[in-house]
Amino acid sequence: MAFCSNCGASVPDGAGFCVECGAPMARDAVPSSARQVSHHAPSTGYTPPAQEAYHSEAPRDVLGVGAYVGFFLLMMVPLVGLIFAIVWACGARNPNLKNLSRAYLILTLISIVLSICLFVALSALFSQLTSVSGLSVLSCLMQP
């Protein structure tokens, strides 16, 4: 058994690197029988990078079933729901509520765009049908 010249840890014979600090082992590593224990830091050699401590992420506030039900009931009120969704999407402290509000706003925007496209397509189709048949809405309503 040999010892690392950098950190002093015991290293198996024939190992190329120290198992503790990762320093390359010299071919002339000191065997355990001839080694003297030194408790001071080496002046030269490899210094391992400082490792960051593991920080587990703090648990997030989870929205319960009641919060989801309340959110969707509030979103059914047209103007109030939109105002709350904008406020929560921009500044809610709970990340789950913030993401839910953002998703609601995105889906609302998509539904508005699709509604406008559908309205334009149906009005073009209706105007084309009335021009082909020669009928107008007023003439249909005025006939007895």
Phi and psi restraints in degrees (value plus and minus 20) as a CYANA .aco file:
   2 ALA   PHI    -133.2   -93.2
   2 ALA   PSI     149.5   189.5
   3 PHE   PHI    -143.0  -103.0
   3 PHE   PSI     126.3   166.3
   4 CYS   PHI     -91.8   -51.8
   4 CYS   PSI     115.2   155.2
   5 SER   PHI     -97.9   -57.9
   5 SER   PSI     -31.3     8.7
   6 ASN   PHI    -111.6   -71.6
   6 ASN   PSI     -71.5   -31.5
   7 CYS   PHI    -134.5   -94.5
   7 CYS   PSI     -33.0     7.0
   8 GLY   PHI      66.9   106.9
   8 GLY   PSI     -13.5    26.5
   9 ALA   PHI     -94.3   -54.3
   9 ALA   PSI     131.0   171.0
  10 SER   PHI     -96.6   -56.6
  10 SER   PSI     115.9   155.9
  11 VAL   PHI    -146.7  -106.7
  11 VAL   PSI     116.7   156.7
  12 PRO   PHI     -81.2   -41.2
  12 PRO   PSI     128.6   168.6
  13 ASP   PHI     -81.4   -41.4
  13 ASP   PSI     117.3   157.3
  14 GLY   PHI      66.6   106.6
  14 GLY   PSI     -21.4    18.6
  15 ALA   PHI     -93.2   -53.2
  15 ALA   PSI     122.0   162.0
  16 GLY   PHI    -105.0   -65.0
  16 GLY   PSI     -44.7    -4.7
  17 PHE   PHI    -157.2  -117.2
  17 PHE   PSI     134.6   174.6
  18 CYS   PHI     -91.8   -51.8
  18 CYS   PSI     117.4   157.4
  19 VAL   PHI     -97.3   -57.3
  19 VAL   PSI     -36.7     3.3
  20 GLU   PHI    -113.0   -73.0
  20 GLU   PSI     -74.1   -34.1
  21 CYS   PHI    -127.6   -87.6
  21 CYS   PSI     -32.3     7.7
  22 GLY   PHI      63.8   103.8
  22 GLY   PSI     -13.1    26.9
  23 ALA   PHI     -89.6   -49.6
  23 ALA   PSI     121.7   161.7
  24 PRO   PHI     -85.7   -45.7
  24 PRO   PSI     118.1   158.1
  25 MET   PHI    -106.7   -66.7
  25 MET   PSI     113.8   153.8
  26 ALA   PHI     -95.0   -55.0
  26 ALA   PSI     134.0   174.0
  27 ARG   PHI     -86.1   -46.1
  27 ARG   PSI     -44.4    -4.4
  28 ASP   PHI    -121.5   -81.5
  28 ASP   PSI      27.7    67.7
  29 ALA   PHI     -83.6   -43.6
  29 ALA   PSI     123.9   163.9
  30 VAL   PHI     -94.8   -54.8
  30 VAL   PSI     104.1   144.1
  31 PRO   PHI     -88.7   -48.7
  31 PRO   PSI     140.0   180.0
  32 SER   PHI     -84.7   -44.7
  32 SER   PSI     -48.1    -8.1
  33 SER   PHI     -92.2   -52.2
  33 SER   PSI     -48.6    -8.6
  34 ALA   PHI    -122.3   -82.3
  34 ALA   PSI     -14.7    25.3
  35 ARG   PHI    -107.7   -67.7
  35 ARG   PSI     120.0   160.0
  36 GLN   PHI    -128.0   -88.0
  36 GLN   PSI     118.8   158.8
  37 VAL   PHI     -95.8   -55.8
  37 VAL   PSI     109.0   149.0
  38 SER   PHI    -143.6  -103.6
  38 SER   PSI     108.1   148.1
  39 HIS   PHI    -125.8   -85.8
  39 HIS   PSI      -1.4    38.6
  40 HIS   PHI    -126.7   -86.7
  40 HIS   PSI     135.2   175.2
  41 ALA   PHI     -91.4   -51.4
  41 ALA   PSI     121.6   161.6
  42 PRO   PHI     -87.6   -47.6
  42 PRO   PSI     127.6   167.6
  43 SER   PHI    -103.9   -63.9
  43 SER   PSI     -47.7    -7.7
  44 THR   PHI    -153.7  -113.7
  44 THR   PSI     146.6   186.6
  45 GLY   PHI      98.6   138.6
  45 GLY   PSI    -189.2  -149.2
  46 TYR   PHI     -97.3   -57.3
  46 TYR   PSI     111.9   151.9
  47 THR   PHI    -133.0   -93.0
  47 THR   PSI      98.1   138.1
  48 PRO   PHI     -86.7   -46.7
  48 PRO   PSI     128.3   168.3
  49 PRO   PHI     -86.4   -46.4
  49 PRO   PSI     127.7   167.7
  50 ALA   PHI     -88.4   -48.4
  50 ALA   PSI     112.4   152.4
  51 GLN   PHI    -116.1   -76.1
  51 GLN   PSI     118.5   158.5
  52 GLU   PHI     -96.5   -56.5
  52 GLU   PSI     123.5   163.5
  53 ALA   PHI     -90.8   -50.8
  53 ALA   PSI     125.4   165.4
  54 TYR   PHI     -95.4   -55.4
  54 TYR   PSI     103.9   143.9
  55 HIS   PHI    -135.8   -95.8
  55 HIS   PSI      93.8   133.8
  56 SER   PHI     -95.9   -55.9
  56 SER   PSI     125.4   165.4
  57 GLU   PHI     -91.3   -51.3
  57 GLU   PSI     116.6   156.6
  58 ALA   PHI     -84.8   -44.8
  58 ALA   PSI     121.8   161.8
  59 PRO   PHI     -83.1   -43.1
  59 PRO   PSI     117.5   157.5
  60 ARG   PHI    -105.5   -65.5
  60 ARG   PSI     135.5   175.5
  61 ASP   PHI     -91.2   -51.2
  61 ASP   PSI     104.1   144.1
  62 VAL   PHI    -115.0   -75.0
  62 VAL   PSI     117.4   157.4
  63 LEU   PHI     -99.4   -59.4
  63 LEU   PSI     109.5   149.5
  64 GLY   PHI    -103.5   -63.5
  64 GLY   PSI     157.7   197.7
  65 VAL   PHI     -81.8   -41.8
  65 VAL   PSI     -60.8   -20.8
  66 GLY   PHI     -82.2   -42.2
  66 GLY   PSI     -56.5   -16.5
  67 ALA   PHI     -87.0   -47.0
  67 ALA   PSI     -60.3   -20.3
  68 TYR   PHI     -85.1   -45.1
  68 TYR   PSI     -64.5   -24.5
  69 VAL   PHI     -82.4   -42.4
  69 VAL   PSI     -64.5   -24.5
  70 GLY   PHI     -82.9   -42.9
  70 GLY   PSI     -58.9   -18.9
  71 PHE   PHI     -81.4   -41.4
  71 PHE   PSI     -68.9   -28.9
  72 PHE   PHI     -89.7   -49.7
  72 PHE   PSI     -53.4   -13.4
  73 LEU   PHI     -86.5   -46.5
  73 LEU   PSI     -59.6   -19.6
  74 LEU   PHI     -88.0   -48.0
  74 LEU   PSI     -53.2   -13.2
  75 MET   PHI     -92.6   -52.6
  75 MET   PSI     -34.9     5.1
  76 MET   PHI     -94.3   -54.3
  76 MET   PSI     -41.8    -1.8
  77 VAL   PHI    -101.0   -61.0
  77 VAL   PSI      94.5   134.5
  78 PRO   PHI     -73.3   -33.3
  78 PRO   PSI     -84.4   -44.4
  79 LEU   PHI     -97.8   -57.8
  79 LEU   PSI     -60.5   -20.5
  80 VAL   PHI     -84.2   -44.2
  80 VAL   PSI     -63.6   -23.6
  81 GLY   PHI     -82.2   -42.2
  81 GLY   PSI     -59.7   -19.7
  82 LEU   PHI     -86.6   -46.6
  82 LEU   PSI     -61.8   -21.8
  83 ILE   PHI     -84.3   -44.3
  83 ILE   PSI     -65.9   -25.9
  84 PHE   PHI     -82.8   -42.8
  84 PHE   PSI     -59.2   -19.2
  85 ALA   PHI     -83.6   -43.6
  85 ALA   PSI     -60.5   -20.5
  86 ILE   PHI     -86.3   -46.3
  86 ILE   PSI     -63.1   -23.1
  87 VAL   PHI     -84.1   -44.1
  87 VAL   PSI     -65.7   -25.7
  88 TRP   PHI     -89.5   -49.5
  88 TRP   PSI     -54.7   -14.7
  89 ALA   PHI     -87.6   -47.6
  89 ALA   PSI     -49.1    -9.1
  90 CYS   PHI    -111.3   -71.3
  90 CYS   PSI     -50.6   -10.6
  91 GLY   PHI    -164.0  -124.0
  91 GLY   PSI       0.6    40.6
  92 ALA   PHI     -91.7   -51.7
  92 ALA   PSI     120.7   160.7
  93 ARG   PHI     -97.6   -57.6
  93 ARG   PSI     -50.1   -10.1
  94 ASN   PHI    -101.2   -61.2
  94 ASN   PSI      98.0   138.0
  95 PRO   PHI     -84.6   -44.6
  95 PRO   PSI     -48.5    -8.5
  96 ASN   PHI     -89.6   -49.6
  96 ASN   PSI     -60.3   -20.3
  97 LEU   PHI     -87.5   -47.5
  97 LEU   PSI     -58.5   -18.5
  98 LYS   PHI     -82.6   -42.6
  98 LYS   PSI     -65.6   -25.6
  99 ASN   PHI     -87.5   -47.5
  99 ASN   PSI     -58.3   -18.3
 100 LEU   PHI     -84.1   -44.1
 100 LEU   PSI     -60.9   -20.9
 101 SER   PHI     -86.9   -46.9
 101 SER   PSI     -59.8   -19.8
 102 ARG   PHI     -84.0   -44.0
 102 ARG   PSI     -61.1   -21.1
 103 ALA   PHI     -83.8   -43.8
 103 ALA   PSI     -60.6   -20.6
 104 TYR   PHI     -81.2   -41.2
 104 TYR   PSI     -64.2   -24.2
 105 LEU   PHI     -85.5   -45.5
 105 LEU   PSI     -59.2   -19.2
 106 ILE   PHI     -84.8   -44.8
 106 ILE   PSI     -65.3   -25.3
 107 LEU   PHI     -85.8   -45.8
 107 LEU   PSI     -55.0   -15.0
 108 THR   PHI     -84.4   -44.4
 108 THR   PSI     -63.6   -23.6
 109 LEU   PHI     -83.4   -43.4
 109 LEU   PSI     -62.6   -22.6
 110 ILE   PHI     -83.0   -43.0
 110 ILE   PSI     -62.3   -22.3
 111 SER   PHI     -87.1   -47.1
 111 SER   PSI     -54.5   -14.5
 112 ILE   PHI     -86.0   -46.0
 112 ILE   PSI     -65.2   -25.2
 113 VAL   PHI     -83.4   -43.4
 113 VAL   PSI     -63.0   -23.0
 114 LEU   PHI     -86.4   -46.4
 114 LEU   PSI     -55.8   -15.8
 115 SER   PHI     -85.4   -45.4
 115 SER   PSI     -61.5   -21.5
 116 ILE   PHI     -84.4   -44.4
 116 ILE   PSI     -63.6   -23.6
 117 CYS   PHI     -82.4   -42.4
 117 CYS   PSI     -62.0   -22.0
 118 LEU   PHI     -86.0   -46.0
 118 LEU   PSI     -60.4   -20.4
 119 PHE   PHI     -82.5   -42.5
 119 PHE   PSI     -64.1   -24.1
 120 VAL   PHI     -84.6   -44.6
 120 VAL   PSI     -62.8   -22.8
 121 ALA   PHI     -85.6   -45.6
 121 ALA   PSI     -63.0   -23.0
 122 LEU   PHI     -90.2   -50.2
 122 LEU   PSI     -56.5   -16.5
 123 SER   PHI     -88.7   -48.7
 123 SER   PSI     -55.7   -15.7
 124 ALA   PHI     -86.9   -46.9
 124 ALA   PSI     -60.5   -20.5
 125 LEU   PHI     -85.8   -45.8
 125 LEU   PSI     -62.9   -22.9
 126 PHE   PHI     -85.8   -45.8
 126 PHE   PSI     -60.1   -20.1
 127 SER   PHI     -87.8   -47.8
 127 SER   PSI     -53.9   -13.9
 128 GLN   PHI     -90.7   -50.7
 128 GLN   PSI     -57.8   -17.8
 129 LEU   PHI     -86.4   -46.4
 129 LEU   PSI     -59.5   -19.5
 130 THR   PHI     -92.3   -52.3
 130 THR   PSI     -51.5   -11.5
 131 SER   PHI     -94.8   -54.8
 131 SER   PSI     -49.9    -9.9
 132 VAL   PHI     -92.9   -52.9
 132 VAL   PSI     -62.2   -22.2
 133 SER   PHI    -103.6   -63.6
 133 SER   PSI     -32.8     7.2
 134 GLY   PHI      58.7    98.7
 134 GLY   PSI     -12.3    27.7
 135 LEU   PHI    -119.2   -79.2
 135 LEU   PSI     126.7   166.7
 136 SER   PHI    -140.1  -100.1
 136 SER   PSI     144.7   184.7
 137 VAL   PHI     -85.4   -45.4
 137 VAL   PSI     -60.0   -20.0
 138 LEU   PHI     -86.2   -46.2
 138 LEU   PSI     -58.9   -18.9
 139 SER   PHI     -89.7   -49.7
 139 SER   PSI     -50.5   -10.5
 140 CYS   PHI     -89.6   -49.6
 140 CYS   PSI     -56.6   -16.6
 141 LEU   PHI     -97.4   -57.4
 141 LEU   PSI     -47.8    -7.8
 142 MET   PHI    -103.1   -63.1
 142 MET   PSI     -38.9     1.1
 143 GLN   PHI     -96.0   -56.0
 143 GLN   PSI     119.6   159.6
